[in-house]
Amino acid sequence: LLSTASAMMGGLLQSSVFLAASCGLATSFAPHRSRRAYKPLPVSTQAPEQQQQQQAEETATNVNFEEWLADAPEEITKWKPCPIADGGNIPSYVQGTLIRNGGGIWTAPNNNDEFSHIFDGFAKIHSYKIHNSQVECQSRFLQGAWYKAFLEKDKQAFPTGIGTGPVLDSTNKEPKLGMIRTLQALINSATIFDNTPVNIWDYQPHMKESDSSNKRKTIAALTDAPPRTTIDFNTMDTISSSTINPLASGAKGYELMETAHPMYSQAKMAAVGGEGVDTYNVAVELGLQGPSVTVVRETSQGERSIVASIPSIDGTPYIHSYGMSANYAMIVLQPLRLDPSPDRLLELGFLRAMTHVDQTRIIVVELTSGDVVLDKSIDEKVYFYHSISQAEIVNDQEGDGGVTVSLRLCAYKEPDQITGEHQFMRLEQAKKGREWRNKLHRGGKFCDINCNLLDQSVEVDWKDEIEQGYELPVTRYSRSFGSECISEKHPRYVYAFGAFALGSKDYDNWGLFKFDLEENKVSSYYQQDSVYLSEPIFVPNPDGETEDDGVLLSQAYFGKESETKLLVFDGRNMEVMATVPTGMRAPLDFHGAWIPN
């Protein structure tokens, strides 16, 4: 509403653009001028004989990777049985629903519209209901206002806006710009943008499908901004969507962004009493004094309140995830700030348009009091999308040595994976062929940020001995709460997918890895020709005696068969326990949730 009013008033236009465009939801209303920042990919640099050799290689191994990134407009809107392939077995304790979230459409050929980044596709969920080793699946688009605007145009043109990357003209691969598009995008960002293709969150983890109160259980689809989509857990129907969150108690401004990775309270008494489990998140708020970083608590009943608010004096930060343990939240402000320049946002998308600052800022908040117990900027630059785990380590068991709060990240020493020309899944590059995908980033490294609360020191520890790059990491304890959590140490094992598997020079050589962080190595892995895997989800064995006793669920695209299958792995050795063909093609997705019965 603020953005729309400002646009109509004219005099506050620049502030309106800042509010909406900083979030990647609006575009410039500035006059057309020469655009030099965006550089379309050049033609191939390979000699003809090299191209012929590469084409021969691409038809032999790791085939049809580009199919995994292609539009998938088909839907399965009712639960469909998916028999397990011969010889497979899903353990009896795996009872629940896996829900994956990602994009489903990136092109509108009749209007020459083409999203240039995979994060901007229309949100589509793929769901798997598992009960007594029987599997049913669904595949459907979220029916928010953004997607409905696309349907109203008979899927021939995108609603006008800007996001992670620019919308390209597919005929010349140049960004679509212009004053009329700018005005449309500014209005759309304030009124209908509700695309949520990044994550799934259960704000009611205490409430099961068969809740005796007969209340309808819902889940939420999220993105890196306030919009949410509410989904019926039983049917997967879209119930509602929103462009903003309910204003948190204590908020003093406009909530511009909120991470796509909330976390449950890890206090040991969190699950006692049956009243639900609190969810925490980190948001960026714009007020009269400038941007602030806020820690937000939300109850299972939807009541939101501010735990802490910290001014950001050097610009508006981009925060995709953060760390939390039993008593503390740690927020790492990487050296990137959202650029309010309308021209750059329109031309590059908000990720590649970000500006750089000289320091990494680390903030630690005590959750009970809301006190900031550490706020320090360091010269070392740490860039990241995803946190992995957080621990509270007692420095001196016998004396008052204080506590070290340690946050483990999947991180980068340079910003290229996020803001560079070869950033993660830049679609125009990923779809152009193997030569171009092999220029994409190799993935993240393990990095621990250790904050001694007693002497206020900060240490950054990179695990350079682990060479395999990776992304979208999970542990056994991801999304856990109450007594299921550990805070006194980091988990030993981390699971993640990665390209360039096992030292390969081929990006399409995709694998799923189990990392041992006590021995700093890949302890086991799954890698098969032409099989492309999504983020794994760990389902623990309730009777297991070891951290890795459980199964991993991963949605995988089998390129040679052009089919998506659900794979069930043994978390101890990464061996396949069951393969579930689906008869559908699901594109590369991002994050998801396992919701047990």
Secondary structure, 3 states (H helix, E strand, C coil): CHHHHHHHHCCCHHHHHHHHHCCCCCCCCCCCCCCCCCCCCCCCCCCHHHHHHHHHHHCCCCCCHHHHHCCCCCCEEEEEECCCCCCCCCCCCCCEEEEEEEECCCEEHHHCEEECEHHHCCEEEEEEEEECCEEEEEEEECCCHHHHHHHHCCCCCCCCCCCCCCEEECCCCEECCCHHHHHHHHHHHHHCCCCCCCEEECCCCCCCCCCCCCCCCEEEEECCCCCEEEEECCCCCEEEEECCCCCCECCCCEEEEECCCCEECCCCCCCCCCCCCCEEEEEEEEECCEEEEEEEEECCCCCEEEEEEEECCCCCECCCCCEECCCEEEEEECCEECCCCHHHHHHHCCCCCCEECCCEEEEEEECCCCCEEEEEEECCCCEEEEEEEEEEEECCCCCCCCEEEEEEEEEECCCHHHHCCCCCCEHHHHCCCHHHHCCCCCCEEEEEEEEECCCCEEEEEECCCCCCCEEEEECCCCCCCHHHCCCCCCCCEEEEEECCHHHCCCCCCCEEEEEECCCCEEEEEECCCCEEECCCEEEECCCCCCCCCEEEEEEEEECCCCEEEEEEEECCCCCEEEEEECCCCCCCEEEEEEEEC
